[in-house]
Amino acid sequence: MKKVFVQTFGCQMNVYDTGKIHALLGKDGFESTDSMNDADVIIVNTCSIREKPELKLHSFLGDALKIKRTEDRPVTVAVAGCVAQQEGQKLLNRYRELDLVFGPDAVPRVRELVDAARSDVPRATKQVLDTEFLDLETYAFASELDPGSTGQVGAFVTIQKGCDNKCTFCIVPTTRGPEVSRSSDQILEEVKGLADTGVREITLIGQNVNSYGLKVAGERTFAQLLYAVSDVPGVERIRYTTSHPRDMGPDVIQAYRDLPKLTSHLHLPVQSGSDRVLRRMKRFYNREHYLSLVDQLRDARPDMVLSTDFILGFPGETDEDFEQTMSLLDEVAFESSFSFKYSQRPGTSALRLLKDEVAPDVAQARLVRLQQRQREISIAAHESLSGQTMDVLVEGPSRYDEGVVCGRTSTFKMINFPGTLDLVGKTVPVSVIRGFTNSLRGEWVH
Ligand code: SF4
């Protein structure tokens, strides 16, 4: 049996695309392997949102191509994802032994592409490139995913690809193309298929889910889609990501009042607490608007837990701007955040602001300070949960302890507690014993 190994870098869209690659190649008889050394096809699904994951690609490719060079059997090496889209032919020119480069929109064609790139002769290379963007019709490929192969408690469902915004730091509109929404009927069909196989938690994903469907006459809005997914029998929880604070409307906030299946956690990227920086980022909301959204969300769902993204050291960010970000962190009391130093990305308009570049050591010091404060807030929030009983959807065995299972609360807290595997897929009450920075420890109440 042929084996495929896929290394994934980056966001949930990439995790989802990797799942599709496995499912599609599985139809051609490929078995998934965790060992790159055993694989006949090695694929690296790349991320270009920051410089660091892009650099990881090059060290990964060094290892993968060494395997191709030294094995006495044909090994096909491919680069997928956003760096593939961004660099295209340049990657093939730089790595002459690389067999295949394909962008995110070419994932549905992965079977033909791998077929075209594979050779029967060890060390031979054909070099195949596919970085075409799909149109709306061809994007609708839900039926290509075999829901029977998921076997999971939770699953991602893509509702949209690409983005029409032009946040000045972001490369996504270049690598993923303009925003296209999938048909909601197809999304619902996929959700039903997943629920039938035992999936209990659906995470709807897109670059800017709040603008879902707005470009298509007669299509459901994002809020209407949430109500429709909530009606699917078997679905117990609904999450979604990513939201843009400018586009989060009152209808979605109302959904938090109406839909108990909609979980009490929202990732709402703010990026900065300074209006000046938000303007330079072209985010089209200000601090006041963001805080008002937080109030409305907590009014609709009092136990709402918020997480966010921060970029530190964006060009022109002053000490005062940074202090505004720090004060926003405290004011909202985000329970977790992803924070990064600004990273220059090719083709983004923030490059025009580089004359105001923040010195790397200043950006680093700001990052360290913010992350330290975030840790304090996270630990305090988790410790305050001790003694509370929460409903936990059990996902599987703990990675570290035998006889311990793990699952998530509605507020997206990972909790470990002693239990058996027959609990997987069930929602059970768990009393919190202890809070750590990133997880909780608990006890099943039964
Ligand atoms: S909304 Fe902004 S940050 Fe998000 S994908 Fe679109 S351009 Fe990038």
Residues whose N, C-alpha, C, O or C-beta is under 5 A from the ligand:
A	BS01	SF4	C163 N165 K166 C167 C170 V172 Q207 N208
